Amino acid sequence: MADRKILLVEDNPDDVELTKRAFNKNRIQNEIIVVNDGLAALDYLLRRGKYSTLPEPYLPAVVLLDLKLPKLDGFEVLTAIRANEKTRLLPVVILTSSNEEQDIIKGYAGGANSYVRKPVVFEEFIEAVAKLGMYWLLLNEPPIK
């Protein structure tokens, strides 16, 4: 399980740190690759720019995608992931503070595998991350290896 990477697409440094702490607290030792904007997420996933020399296998087991991002928002990133043959089957979990019904519908319509609202209370966030990690990194059988 530990060799399966997680791509965290999050521009808020506090949320990045909180997510890392939650994974550590749950003893999930998978490598977490952090990118801070939508364009960097696509550069990583499509091996462009500074990520062009990533060794195989480089694709993550799961993408944790925030919606409110600079350069390209989460919906634009999701659309590009689903439009590319290499990444179209990649599991994408929208992990956001948005509880707007239209965001939930738009996320699933765009091909998200899951939509998780970030809990405000840290203990609840730890529990949510434990469940995410257990499912996406241990139980789920990915289409892309």
MIFIBA-993190 format. One record per residue: residue in one letter; residue number from 0; x, y, z of N, C-alpha, C in turn. Coordinates in steps of 0.05 Angstrom, whole numbers, plus 5000, padded with zeros to 4 digits. Example, Ala and Ser with C-alpha at 12.3 -4.5 7.8 and 13.67 -1.06 7.14 Angstrom:
<atom residu="a" num="0" n_x="5264" n_y="4886" n_z="5156" ca_x="5246" ca_y="4910" ca_z="5156" c_x="5264" c_y="4934" c_z="5156"/>
<atom residu="s" num="1" n_x="5257" n_y="4955" n_z="5142" ca_x="5273" ca_y="4979" ca_z="5143" c_x="5258" c_y="5001" c_z="5157"/>
! end
This chain:
<atom residu="m" num="0" n_x="5016" n_y="4976" n_z="5000" ca_x="5000" ca_y="5000" ca_z="5000" c_x="5017" c_y="5025" c_z="5000"/>
<atom residu="a" num="1" n_x="5040" n_y="5025" n_z="5013" ca_x="5056" ca_y="5049" ca_z="5017" c_x="5068" c_y="5059" c_z="4990"/>
<atom residu="d" num="2" n_x="5070" n_y="5042" n_z="4970" ca_x="5081" ca_y="5051" ca_z="4944" c_x="5061" c_y="5066" c_z="4927"/>
<atom residu="r" num="3" n_x="5036" n_y="5067" n_z="4936" ca_x="5016" ca_y="5081" ca_z="4920" c_x="5015" c_y="5110" c_z="4929"/>
<atom residu="k" num="4" n_x="5021" n_y="5128" n_z="4910" ca_x="5023" ca_y="5156" ca_z="4915" c_x="4996" c_y="5170" c_z="4916"/>
<atom residu="i" num="5" n_x="4995" n_y="5192" n_z="4930" ca_x="4972" ca_y="5209" ca_z="4931" c_x="4979" c_y="5236" c_z="4919"/>
<atom residu="l" num="6" n_x="4963" n_y="5247" n_z="4901" ca_x="4968" ca_y="5274" ca_z="4891" c_x="4947" c_y="5292" c_z="4904"/>
<atom residu="l" num="7" n_x="4957" n_y="5310" n_z="4920" ca_x="4941" ca_y="5330" ca_z="4934" c_x="4942" c_y="5356" c_z="4919"/>
<atom residu="v" num="8" n_x="4920" n_y="5365" n_z="4909" ca_x="4919" ca_y="5390" ca_z="4894" c_x="4905" c_y="5410" c_z="4912"/>
<atom residu="e" num="9" n_x="4921" n_y="5427" n_z="4925" ca_x="4910" ca_y="5445" ca_z="4946" c_x="4928" c_y="5470" c_z="4947"/>
<atom residu="d" num="10" n_x="4916" n_y="5493" n_z="4946" ca_x="4931" ca_y="5518" ca_z="4946" c_x="4934" c_y="5530" c_z="4974"/>
<atom residu="n" num="11" n_x="4919" n_y="5521" n_z="4993" ca_x="4920" ca_y="5532" ca_z="5020" c_x="4940" c_y="5517" c_z="5036"/>
<atom residu="p" num="12" n_x="4963" n_y="5530" n_z="5044" ca_x="4984" ca_y="5516" ca_z="5059" c_x="4974" c_y="5504" c_z="5085"/>
<atom residu="d" num="13" n_x="4955" n_y="5517" n_z="5098" ca_x="4944" ca_y="5506" ca_z="5123" c_x="4929" c_y="5480" c_z="5118"/>
<atom residu="d" num="14" n_x="4913" n_y="5479" n_z="5096" ca_x="4899" ca_y="5455" ca_z="5090" c_x="4918" c_y="5432" c_z="5081"/>
<atom residu="v" num="15" n_x="4940" n_y="5440" n_z="5068" ca_x="4960" ca_y="5420" ca_z="5060" c_x="4972" c_y="5408" c_z="5086"/>
<atom residu="e" num="16" n_x="4979" n_y="5425" n_z="5105" ca_x="4991" ca_y="5415" ca_z="5130" c_x="4971" c_y="5398" c_z="5146"/>
<atom residu="l" num="17" n_x="4946" n_y="5407" n_z="5146" ca_x="4925" ca_y="5393" ca_z="5161" c_x="4921" c_y="5365" c_z="5148"/>
<atom residu="t" num="18" n_x="4921" n_y="5364" n_z="5122" ca_x="4918" ca_y="5338" ca_z="5108" c_x="4941" c_y="5320" c_z="5114"/>
<atom residu="k" num="19" n_x="4965" n_y="5330" n_z="5112" ca_x="4989" ca_y="5314" ca_z="5118" c_x="4988" c_y="5304" c_z="5147"/>
<atom residu="r" num="20" n_x="4981" n_y="5321" n_z="5166" ca_x="4979" ca_y="5313" ca_z="5194" c_x="4958" c_y="5291" c_z="5198"/>
<atom residu="a" num="21" n_x="4936" n_y="5294" n_z="5184" ca_x="4915" ca_y="5274" ca_z="5187" c_x="4924" c_y="5247" c_z="5176"/>
<atom residu="f" num="22" n_x="4938" n_y="5247" n_z="5153" ca_x="4948" ca_y="5222" ca_z="5143" c_x="4969" c_y="5210" c_z="5162"/>
<atom residu="n" num="23" n_x="4986" n_y="5226" n_z="5173" ca_x="5006" ca_y="5216" ca_z="5192" c_x="4993" c_y="5205" c_z="5217"/>
<atom residu="k" num="24" n_x="4973" n_y="5219" n_z="5227" ca_x="4959" ca_y="5210" ca_z="5251" c_x="4946" c_y="5183" c_z="5247"/>
<atom residu="n" num="25" n_x="4937" n_y="5178" n_z="5222" ca_x="4925" ca_y="5153" ca_z="5215" c_x="4945" c_y="5132" c_z="5206"/>
<atom residu="r" num="26" n_x="4971" n_y="5138" n_z="5208" ca_x="4992" ca_y="5120" ca_z="5201" c_x="4991" c_y="5112" c_z="5171"/>
<atom residu="i" num="27" n_x="4982" n_y="5131" n_z="5155" ca_x="4982" ca_y="5126" ca_z="5126" c_x="5008" c_y="5139" c_z="5116"/>
<atom residu="q" num="28" n_x="5026" n_y="5122" n_z="5108" ca_x="5053" ca_y="5131" ca_z="5101" c_x="5058" c_y="5135" c_z="5072"/>
<atom residu="n" num="29" n_x="5038" n_y="5134" n_z="5056" ca_x="5041" ca_y="5138" ca_z="5027" c_x="5052" c_y="5165" c_z="5021"/>
<atom residu="e" num="30" n_x="5068" n_y="5166" n_z="5000" ca_x="5080" ca_y="5192" ca_z="4992" c_x="5057" c_y="5210" c_z="4982"/>
<atom residu="i" num="31" n_x="5058" n_y="5235" n_z="4992" ca_x="5038" ca_y="5255" ca_z="4984" c_x="5052" c_y="5276" c_z="4967"/>
<atom residu="i" num="32" n_x="5045" n_y="5277" n_z="4942" ca_x="5056" ca_y="5297" ca_z="4924" c_x="5036" c_y="5321" c_z="4925"/>
<atom residu="v" num="33" n_x="5047" n_y="5344" n_z="4931" ca_x="5030" ca_y="5368" ca_z="4933" c_x="5035" c_y="5387" c_z="4910"/>
<atom residu="v" num="34" n_x="5014" n_y="5395" n_z="4897" ca_x="5016" ca_y="5417" ca_z="4877" c_x="4995" c_y="5438" c_z="4885"/>
<atom residu="n" num="35" n_x="5002" n_y="5463" n_z="4880" ca_x="4987" ca_y="5485" ca_z="4891" c_x="4968" c_y="5499" c_z="4872"/>
<atom residu="d" num="36" n_x="4966" n_y="5490" n_z="4848" ca_x="4947" ca_y="5502" ca_z="4829" c_x="4939" c_y="5482" c_z="4808"/>
<atom residu="g" num="37" n_x="4918" n_y="5488" n_z="4794" ca_x="4907" ca_y="5469" ca_z="4774" c_x="4925" c_y="5463" c_z="4751"/>
<atom residu="l" num="38" n_x="4940" n_y="5483" n_z="4742" ca_x="4959" ca_y="5479" ca_z="4720" c_x="4981" c_y="5460" c_z="4728"/>
<atom residu="a" num="39" n_x="4992" n_y="5464" n_z="4753" ca_x="5013" ca_y="5446" ca_z="4763" c_x="5003" c_y="5417" c_z="4765"/>
<atom residu="a" num="40" n_x="4977" n_y="5414" n_z="4773" ca_x="4966" ca_y="5387" ca_z="4775" c_x="4966" c_y="5373" c_z="4747"/>
<atom residu="l" num="41" n_x="4958" n_y="5388" n_z="4727" ca_x="4958" ca_y="5376" ca_z="4700" c_x="4987" c_y="5372" c_z="4690"/>
<atom residu="d" num="42" n_x="5005" n_y="5390" n_z="4696" ca_x="5033" ca_y="5386" ca_z="4688" c_x="5043" c_y="5360" c_z="4701"/>
<atom residu="y" num="43" n_x="5037" n_y="5355" n_z="4726" ca_x="5046" ca_y="5331" ca_z="4739" c_x="5034" c_y="5306" c_z="4725"/>
<atom residu="l" num="44" n_x="5007" n_y="5307" n_z="4723" ca_x="4993" ca_y="5283" ca_z="4712" c_x="5000" c_y="5277" c_z="4683"/>
<atom residu="l" num="45" n_x="5007" n_y="5298" n_z="4668" ca_x="5012" ca_y="5294" ca_z="4640" c_x="5042" c_y="5295" c_z="4634"/>
<atom residu="r" num="46" n_x="5059" n_y="5296" n_z="4654" ca_x="5088" ca_y="5297" ca_z="4652" c_x="5097" c_y="5320" c_z="4634"/>
<atom residu="r" num="47" n_x="5089" n_y="5344" n_z="4641" ca_x="5097" ca_y="5367" ca_z="4626" c_x="5115" c_y="5385" c_z="4643"/>
<atom residu="g" num="48" n_x="5130" n_y="5402" n_z="4630" ca_x="5147" ca_y="5422" ca_z="4644" c_x="5166" c_y="5409" c_z="4663"/>
<atom residu="k" num="49" n_x="5167" n_y="5418" n_z="4688" ca_x="5186" ca_y="5408" ca_z="4707" c_x="5181" c_y="5379" c_z="4715"/>
<atom residu="y" num="50" n_x="5158" n_y="5368" n_z="4707" ca_x="5151" ca_y="5340" ca_z="4713" c_x="5156" c_y="5322" c_z="4689"/>
<atom residu="s" num="51" n_x="5168" n_y="5332" n_z="4668" ca_x="5171" ca_y="5316" ca_z="4644" c_x="5190" c_y="5292" c_z="4647"/>
<atom residu="t" num="52" n_x="5206" n_y="5291" n_z="4667" ca_x="5225" ca_y="5269" ca_z="4670" c_x="5218" c_y="5251" c_z="4693"/>
<atom residu="l" num="53" n_x="5193" n_y="5252" n_z="4702" ca_x="5185" ca_y="5234" ca_z="4724" c_x="5188" c_y="5205" c_z="4716"/>
<atom residu="p" num="54" n_x="5200" n_y="5189" n_z="4733" ca_x="5203" ca_y="5160" ca_z="4726" c_x="5177" c_y="5145" c_z="4729"/>
<atom residu="e" num="55" n_x="5174" n_y="5124" n_z="4714" ca_x="5150" ca_y="5107" ca_z="4716" c_x="5153" c_y="5089" c_z="4740"/>
<atom residu="p" num="56" n_x="5132" n_y="5081" n_z="4753" ca_x="5105" ca_y="5092" ca_z="4750" c_x="5103" c_y="5117" c_z="4766"/>
<atom residu="y" num="57" n_x="5091" n_y="5137" n_z="4755" ca_x="5089" ca_y="5163" ca_z="4769" c_x="5060" c_y="5171" c_z="4776"/>
<atom residu="l" num="58" n_x="5041" n_y="5159" n_z="4762" ca_x="5013" ca_y="5166" ca_z="4767" c_x="5005" c_y="5159" c_z="4795"/>
<atom residu="p" num="59" n_x="4990" n_y="5176" n_z="4809" ca_x="4982" ca_y="5170" ca_z="4836" c_x="4959" c_y="5149" c_z="4836"/>
<atom residu="a" num="60" n_x="4955" n_y="5137" n_z="4860" ca_x="4933" ca_y="5119" ca_z="4864" c_x="4907" c_y="5135" c_z="4864"/>
<atom residu="v" num="61" n_x="4908" n_y="5159" n_z="4874" ca_x="4885" ca_y="5176" ca_z="4876" c_x="4893" c_y="5206" c_z="4876"/>
<atom residu="v" num="62" n_x="4876" n_y="5222" n_z="4865" ca_x="4879" ca_y="5251" ca_z="4865" c_x="4859" c_y="5263" c_z="4885"/>
<atom residu="l" num="63" n_x="4869" n_y="5278" n_z="4904" ca_x="4852" ca_y="5293" ca_z="4922" c_x="4851" c_y="5322" c_z="4912"/>
<atom residu="l" num="64" n_x="4829" n_y="5330" n_z="4902" ca_x="4827" ca_y="5355" ca_z="4886" c_x="4809" c_y="5376" c_z="4900"/>
<atom residu="d" num="65" n_x="4821" n_y="5399" n_z="4906" ca_x="4805" ca_y="5421" ca_z="4916" c_x="4792" c_y="5434" c_z="4892"/>
<atom residu="l" num="66" n_x="4771" n_y="5449" n_z="4897" ca_x="4756" ca_y="5462" ca_z="4875" c_x="4766" c_y="5491" c_z="4870"/>
<atom residu="k" num="67" n_x="4772" n_y="5505" n_z="4891" ca_x="4779" ca_y="5533" ca_z="4888" c_x="4810" c_y="5535" c_z="4886"/>
<atom residu="l" num="68" n_x="4820" n_y="5536" n_z="4862" ca_x="4849" ca_y="5535" ca_z="4857" c_x="4856" c_y="5558" c_z="4838"/>
<atom residu="p" num="69" n_x="4881" n_y="5568" n_z="4840" ca_x="4891" ca_y="5588" ca_z="4821" c_x="4897" c_y="5575" c_z="4794"/>
<atom residu="k" num="70" n_x="4898" n_y="5591" n_z="4774" ca_x="4905" ca_y="5584" ca_z="4746" c_x="4883" c_y="5567" c_z="4732"/>
<atom residu="l" num="71" n_x="4877" n_y="5544" n_z="4742" ca_x="4854" ca_y="5528" ca_z="4733" c_x="4840" c_y="5518" c_z="4758"/>
<atom residu="d" num="72" n_x="4813" n_y="5521" n_z="4758" ca_x="4799" ca_y="5511" ca_z="4781" c_x="4796" c_y="5481" c_z="4780"/>
<atom residu="g" num="73" n_x="4786" n_y="5469" n_z="4802" ca_x="4784" ca_y="5441" ca_z="4804" c_x="4766" c_y="5428" c_z="4782"/>
<atom residu="f" num="74" n_x="4745" n_y="5442" n_z="4774" ca_x="4728" ca_y="5431" ca_z="4753" c_x="4743" c_y="5430" c_z="4726"/>
<atom residu="e" num="75" n_x="4759" n_y="5450" n_z="4721" ca_x="4775" ca_y="5450" ca_z="4696" c_x="4796" c_y="5428" c_z="4696"/>
<atom residu="v" num="76" n_x="4808" n_y="5423" n_z="4720" ca_x="4827" ca_y="5401" ca_z="4723" c_x="4813" c_y="5375" c_z="4718"/>
<atom residu="l" num="77" n_x="4790" n_y="5371" n_z="4731" ca_x="4775" ca_y="5346" ca_z="4728" c_x="4768" c_y="5341" c_z="4699"/>
<atom residu="t" num="78" n_x="4759" n_y="5362" n_z="4685" ca_x="4752" ca_y="5359" ca_z="4657" c_x="4776" c_y="5350" c_z="4640"/>
<atom residu="a" num="79" n_x="4799" n_y="5362" n_z="4645" ca_x="4824" ca_y="5355" ca_z="4631" c_x="4833" c_y="5326" c_z="4637"/>
<atom residu="i" num="80" n_x="4830" n_y="5318" n_z="4662" ca_x="4837" ca_y="5291" ca_z="4670" c_x="4820" c_y="5271" c_z="4655"/>
<atom residu="r" num="81" n_x="4794" n_y="5276" n_z="4654" ca_x="4776" ca_y="5257" ca_z="4641" c_x="4779" c_y="5258" c_z="4611"/>
<atom residu="a" num="82" n_x="4789" n_y="5279" n_z="4600" ca_x="4792" ca_y="5282" ca_z="4570" c_x="4817" c_y="5268" c_z="4560"/>
<atom residu="n" num="83" n_x="4836" n_y="5262" n_z="4578" ca_x="4861" ca_y="5251" ca_z="4569" c_x="4861" c_y="5221" c_z="4572"/>
<atom residu="e" num="84" n_x="4869" n_y="5207" n_z="4551" ca_x="4869" ca_y="5177" ca_z="4550" c_x="4885" c_y="5165" c_z="4573"/>
<atom residu="k" num="85" n_x="4908" n_y="5178" n_z="4580" ca_x="4926" ca_y="5167" ca_z="4600" c_x="4914" c_y="5170" c_z="4629"/>
<atom residu="t" num="86" n_x="4898" n_y="5190" n_z="4633" ca_x="4889" ca_y="5196" ca_z="4661" c_x="4859" c_y="5193" c_z="4664"/>
<atom residu="r" num="87" n_x="4844" n_y="5187" n_z="4643" ca_x="4815" ca_y="5188" ca_z="4645" c_x="4803" c_y="5169" c_z="4666"/>
<atom residu="l" num="88" n_x="4817" n_y="5147" n_z="4672" ca_x="4806" ca_y="5128" ca_z="4692" c_x="4818" c_y="5132" c_z="4720"/>
<atom residu="l" num="89" n_x="4835" n_y="5152" n_z="4723" ca_x="4848" ca_y="5158" ca_z="4749" c_x="4827" c_y="5165" c_z="4770"/>
<atom residu="p" num="90" n_x="4827" n_y="5153" n_z="4793" ca_x="4808" ca_y="5160" ca_z="4814" c_x="4812" c_y="5189" c_z="4824"/>
<atom residu="v" num="91" n_x="4791" n_y="5205" n_z="4823" ca_x="4792" ca_y="5233" ca_z="4832" c_x="4772" c_y="5237" c_z="4854"/>
<atom residu="v" num="92" n_x="4781" n_y="5246" n_z="4877" ca_x="4764" ca_y="5253" ca_z="4899" c_x="4765" c_y="5283" c_z="4903"/>
<atom residu="i" num="93" n_x="4742" n_y="5295" n_z="4900" ca_x="4740" ca_y="5324" ca_z="4906" c_x="4740" c_y="5327" c_z="4936"/>
<atom residu="l" num="94" n_x="4760" n_y="5341" n_z="4946" ca_x="4763" ca_y="5346" ca_z="4975" c_x="4762" c_y="5376" c_z="4979"/>
<atom residu="t" num="95" n_x="4740" n_y="5386" n_z="4988" ca_x="4735" ca_y="5415" ca_z="4987" c_x="4719" c_y="5424" c_z="5011"/>
<atom residu="s" num="96" n_x="4719" n_y="5450" n_z="5016" ca_x="4703" ca_y="5461" ca_z="5037" c_x="4675" c_y="5468" c_z="5026"/>
<atom residu="s" num="97" n_x="4671" n_y="5467" n_z="5000" ca_x="4646" ca_y="5475" ca_z="4988" c_x="4624" c_y="5454" c_z="4994"/>
<atom residu="n" num="98" n_x="4602" n_y="5464" n_z="5003" ca_x="4579" ca_y="5447" ca_z="5009" c_x="4556" c_y="5454" c_z="4990"/>
<atom residu="e" num="99" n_x="4562" n_y="5469" n_z="4969" ca_x="4542" ca_y="5478" ca_z="4950" c_x="4532" c_y="5455" c_z="4933"/>
<atom residu="e" num="100" n_x="4506" n_y="5452" n_z="4932" ca_x="4494" ca_y="5430" ca_z="4917" c_x="4502" c_y="5430" c_z="4887"/>
<atom residu="q" num="101" n_x="4504" n_y="5454" n_z="4875" ca_x="4512" ca_y="5455" ca_z="4847" c_x="4541" c_y="5446" c_z="4843"/>
<atom residu="d" num="102" n_x="4559" n_y="5450" n_z="4863" ca_x="4586" ca_y="5440" ca_z="4861" c_x="4587" c_y="5409" c_z="4863"/>
<atom residu="i" num="103" n_x="4571" n_y="5398" n_z="4880" ca_x="4569" ca_y="5369" ca_z="4883" c_x="4559" c_y="5357" c_z="4857"/>
<atom residu="i" num="104" n_x="4538" n_y="5368" n_z="4846" ca_x="4527" ca_y="5357" ca_z="4820" c_x="4547" c_y="5361" c_z="4798"/>
<atom residu="k" num="105" n_x="4559" n_y="5384" n_z="4796" ca_x="4579" ca_y="5390" ca_z="4775" c_x="4603" c_y="5371" c_z="4778"/>
<atom residu="g" num="106" n_x="4611" n_y="5366" n_z="4802" ca_x="4634" ca_y="5348" ca_z="4806" c_x="4629" c_y="5320" c_z="4797"/>
<atom residu="y" num="107" n_x="4606" n_y="5309" n_z="4804" ca_x="4599" ca_y="5282" ca_z="4795" c_x="4594" c_y="5281" c_z="4765"/>
<atom residu="a" num="108" n_x="4580" n_y="5302" n_z="4755" ca_x="4575" ca_y="5303" ca_z="4726" c_x="4601" c_y="5304" c_z="4710"/>
<atom residu="g" num="109" n_x="4622" n_y="5317" n_z="4722" ca_x="4647" ca_y="5319" ca_z="4709" c_x="4665" c_y="5294" c_z="4711"/>
<atom residu="g" num="110" n_x="4656" n_y="5275" n_z="4727" ca_x="4671" ca_y="5250" ca_z="4728" c_x="4685" c_y="5245" c_z="4755"/>
<atom residu="a" num="111" n_x="4679" n_y="5260" n_z="4775" ca_x="4692" ca_y="5255" ca_z="4801" c_x="4682" c_y="5228" c_z="4811"/>
<atom residu="n" num="112" n_x="4700" n_y="5213" n_z="4825" ca_x="4693" ca_y="5188" ca_z="4836" c_x="4681" c_y="5191" c_z="4864"/>
<atom residu="s" num="113" n_x="4686" n_y="5213" n_z="4876" ca_x="4676" ca_y="5218" ca_z="4903" c_x="4677" c_y="5248" c_z="4909"/>
<atom residu="y" num="114" n_x="4660" n_y="5257" n_z="4927" ca_x="4659" ca_y="5285" ca_z="4935" c_x="4659" c_y="5286" c_z="4965"/>
<atom residu="v" num="115" n_x="4680" n_y="5296" n_z="4977" ca_x="4682" ca_y="5297" ca_z="5006" c_x="4685" c_y="5326" c_z="5015"/>
<atom residu="r" num="116" n_x="4668" n_y="5334" n_z="5034" ca_x="4670" ca_y="5360" ca_z="5045" c_x="4690" c_y="5359" c_z="5068"/>
<atom residu="k" num="117" n_x="4709" n_y="5378" n_z="5068" ca_x="4729" ca_y="5379" ca_z="5090" c_x="4714" c_y="5386" c_z="5116"/>
<atom residu="p" num="118" n_x="4716" n_y="5368" n_z="5136" ca_x="4704" ca_y="5375" ca_z="5161" c_x="4720" c_y="5398" c_z="5174"/>
<atom residu="v" num="119" n_x="4706" n_y="5415" n_z="5189" ca_x="4718" ca_y="5438" ca_z="5202" c_x="4733" c_y="5429" c_z="5227"/>
<atom residu="v" num="120" n_x="4723" n_y="5410" n_z="5241" ca_x="4735" ca_y="5400" ca_z="5266" c_x="4757" c_y="5381" c_z="5259"/>
<atom residu="f" num="121" n_x="4781" n_y="5385" n_z="5270" ca_x="4805" ca_y="5369" ca_z="5263" c_x="4800" c_y="5339" c_z="5268"/>
<atom residu="e" num="122" n_x="4788" n_y="5331" n_z="5290" ca_x="4783" ca_y="5303" ca_z="5296" c_x="4765" c_y="5290" c_z="5275"/>
<atom residu="e" num="123" n_x="4745" n_y="5305" n_z="5265" ca_x="4728" ca_y="5295" ca_z="5244" c_x="4744" c_y="5293" c_z="5217"/>
<atom residu="f" num="124" n_x="4762" n_y="5311" n_z="5213" ca_x="4779" ca_y="5311" ca_z="5189" c_x="4797" c_y="5286" c_z="5190"/>
<atom residu="i" num="125" n_x="4808" n_y="5280" n_z="5213" ca_x="4825" ca_y="5257" ca_z="5216" c_x="4810" c_y="5231" c_z="5210"/>
<atom residu="e" num="126" n_x="4785" n_y="5230" n_z="5219" ca_x="4769" ca_y="5206" ca_z="5214" c_x="4762" c_y="5204" c_z="5184"/>
<atom residu="a" num="127" n_x="4756" n_y="5227" n_z="5171" ca_x="4750" ca_y="5227" ca_z="5142" c_x="4774" c_y="5218" c_z="5126"/>
<atom residu="v" num="128" n_x="4798" n_y="5227" n_z="5134" ca_x="4822" ca_y="5220" ca_z="5120" c_x="4828" c_y="5190" c_z="5124"/>
<atom residu="a" num="129" n_x="4823" n_y="5180" n_z="5147" ca_x="4827" ca_y="5151" ca_z="5152" c_x="4810" c_y="5135" c_z="5134"/>
<atom residu="k" num="130" n_x="4785" n_y="5143" n_z="5131" ca_x="4767" ca_y="5128" ca_z="5113" c_x="4775" c_y="5131" c_z="5084"/>
<atom residu="l" num="131" n_x="4783" n_y="5155" n_z="5076" ca_x="4793" ca_y="5159" ca_z="5048" c_x="4817" c_y="5141" c_z="5043"/>
<atom residu="g" num="132" n_x="4836" n_y="5141" n_z="5062" ca_x="4860" ca_y="5125" ca_z="5058" c_x="4854" c_y="5096" c_z="5057"/>
<atom residu="m" num="133" n_x="4837" n_y="5086" n_z="5075" ca_x="4830" ca_y="5058" ca_z="5076" c_x="4817" c_y="5050" c_z="5049"/>
<atom residu="y" num="134" n_x="4798" n_y="5065" n_z="5040" ca_x="4785" ca_y="5057" ca_z="5015" c_x="4802" c_y="5060" c_z="4991"/>
<atom residu="w" num="135" n_x="4813" n_y="5084" n_z="4985" ca_x="4826" ca_y="5090" ca_z="4960" c_x="4854" c_y="5077" c_z="4958"/>
<atom residu="l" num="136" n_x="4867" n_y="5073" n_z="4981" ca_x="4894" ca_y="5062" ca_z="4980" c_x="4896" c_y="5032" c_z="4986"/>
<atom residu="l" num="137" n_x="4876" n_y="5021" n_z="5000" ca_x="4877" ca_y="4993" ca_z="5008" c_x="4856" c_y="4976" c_z="4994"/>
<atom residu="l" num="138" n_x="4831" n_y="4985" n_z="4996" ca_x="4809" ca_y="4969" ca_z="4985" c_x="4804" c_y="4972" c_z="4955"/>
<atom residu="n" num="139" n_x="4806" n_y="4996" n_z="4945" ca_x="4800" ca_y="5001" ca_z="4917" c_x="4821" c_y="4988" c_z="4899"/>
<atom residu="e" num="140" n_x="4812" n_y="4976" n_z="4878" ca_x="4830" ca_y="4964" ca_z="4858" c_x="4831" c_y="4984" c_z="4835"/>
<atom residu="p" num="141" n_x="4853" n_y="4998" n_z="4831" ca_x="4855" ca_y="5019" ca_z="4811" c_x="4856" c_y="5008" c_z="4782"/>
<atom residu="p" num="142" n_x="4845" n_y="5023" n_z="4763" ca_x="4846" ca_y="5015" ca_z="4735" c_x="4874" c_y="5021" c_z="4723"/>
<atom residu="i" num="143" n_x="4888" n_y="5039" n_z="4735" ca_x="4914" ca_y="5047" ca_z="4726" c_x="4935" c_y="5039" c_z="4746"/>
<atom residu="k" num="144" n_x="4955" n_y="5025" n_z="4738" ca_x="4976" ca_y="5017" ca_z="4757" c_x="5002" c_y="5030" c_z="4750"/>
! end
